[in-house]
Amino acid sequence: MNPDLAIDLFKSTVVFALYVVAPFLGVTLVIGLLSSIFQSVTSMNEQTLTFVPKLVALAGLAMVLTPWLLRSLSEFAIAVLTRMGTLGH
């Protein structure tokens, strides 16, 4: 295997992983920030006020993004499997 091809494959895998995870991280960040602001304004220090909204938002986002995630993951897997034939040369 050529080292340049291996590096390129690793780079594309990492970039794709960030591409797939970015919406979930963004929603978690926004919900966490809003719940932290709410807790500091109301002086309520309840652990479930940060956990439950994040859990509900991520579950809803996963349901909404499932078709996109499946399509993206299958396209990436097909692209990697087709490139495997050139990795052996």
LINKA-V638545 format. One record per run of one state. SS is the DSSP state (a for helix, b for strand, c for the rest). FROM is the first residue (numbers start at 1). TO is the last residue. If there is no record, write none. Layout:
BEGIN
SS:FROM:TO
SS:FROM:TO
END
This chain:
BEGIN
c:1:2
a:3:42
c:43:47
a:48:87
c:88:89
END
